[in-house]
Amino acid sequence: MKTRIYFLDNLRTFLIFLVVVLHAGLVYESVLENTWIVCDPMKNNSIGLIRMYLDLFVMFIIFFISGYFVPYSVKNKSSLDFLKTKFIRIFVPWIIAVFTLIPAYKAIFLFSRGLPQEEWFTYFHLFKRAGTDLSFFANNPSQNWLWFLPVLFIFQVIYLILYKTNLLSIKISLKTGVVLVFIIGVIYSMIISVIGLKGWTLSPLLDFQNERLLVYFLAFLLGSLCNKLNVFESQKKNKKLYIISNVVLTFSLTGFTIVALNLFYNLVDVNRNYYFISEHADRLAYYILSMLAMLSFLHIFIYAFQFSLNKNFKIMEHLNKNSYQVYIIHIIVLGILALSLVNIQIPVYVKYLILTILTFIVSNIIVYAYKSIFQKTISMKLASTVFVLATILSIVVFAKQADYRQGGQSAGWQSTQYNINIDLHQAALQGNIEVVRQNILAGSDLNKKEPDGGGSPLSTAATFGKTEVARALIEAGAEINFVKNDGATPLHVAAFFCHTEMVKLLLEKGADKSILDNNGSTALESLLIPFEDVKGIYEYFAGILDPLGLDLDLEKIKTKRPIIAEMLRNSTSE
């Protein structure tokens, strides 16, 4: 029987710490400002680089480690016992977490933004509204950080099937396995990109990043191959390979950074369409470089921990035992701690460091205390009870969702919906004309900038095609030619998203067609760019804005662009 490989346990705990680092950073950058658990007004978007690098390799290595340990369970247990063990260890904690921690996430989310709490059934990830806004928690039905658990469970079930059907009996070397992971990973990611499936698939049961799903499973299988080949039983150092990995990582990570940032700037700037070679060639380079970086990171971390931290330290023993549960609860701990730091005026990076360390420490303390007080294992009887209760609760939530969509809201719901505390931007996004009017009567700032893009409520209404909201704002004195950070006016925005009625309204009310955005384009000129050159930008916005209620039909947009352009040519603004 193989001895326990301590360095992999230590590495997994370190990776969980890096997950905390990644998630803590989102509090202080703008990328998920509208959906992350707490939004601190102090920002430093350079933290986004840390997130980009951690996102590249952390989960890849975690799946590798999970794959390394799974053969032990498969070999030593019957299929039924294996499934029962994984169901209790992974699936049941996931069920408990999504029905307790996701509601807690939403409660903190609303509280941190000064928004009113809502009907109880809307707090579950199963609930989905159409045409939602911030106060209605746009990410439903996302599992957020808990996506990892059901995906890991599915991977282990698939591995069991492959093992029992002898499909894993094929003999391949480690070198061949690594090459196959690289080639298949690049081809798969590129296919997903070409057919337009980039982004996340969100569902009540499974969430996953489309272009990474197979890549993570390949990492899982690579880990199991290392177990099969007894790769880590040897203590022989290969310094030459370690040096090569560092060199490959240096060049691949540099190239990845350059290509990734260029693709990102193309997405955020609607008129920028720059590629080093071509769109597909740049995307292929992106996936090649990312796979090289993932595999290089994997080898470097494995080497460093194997020959430096392959020991069973007392403190690490406790941290290792807690790591799985720390992953599950850390976001809620992070949210509460981030709230307590919001009003503290210290440099962003200092606050970021404090939040990261405190979240990791407090999460471990909570898990340790729980294990010391309560039963450490879950019985099958309790697991079955949890599953039945979750099923019943799911049915109730789906029924409530059906009532909502049929207009059967309660009086309490209505009072929440029309609460004056709802921000004007949020009301404009939803098209909630009553709240907009109440804000107007209350003297709210009609030109208040939203923190991310610097748009006004009218800009928001123009983005989402809320014509009546726009009319009310304009007639109440909102600046019709308000300029966002990117230089775009509401007319630029409405024209780009092809909201015909909105464009008509803005032109009727005297919107200035001659204003240039930061790229030197008028609203008309932004529509004269060939559709294929900006298709990727629309796809990017579709991924971001669809959860918020904006359905971008690319075929309709392609048809409408010349129509909107003709409207702008023929109109005469006074």
Order of alpha helices (4+ residues) and beta strands (2+ residues): alpha-alpha-alpha-alpha-alpha-alpha-alpha-beta-beta-alpha-alpha-alpha-alpha-alpha-alpha-alpha-alpha-alpha-alpha-alpha-alpha-alpha-alpha-alpha-alpha
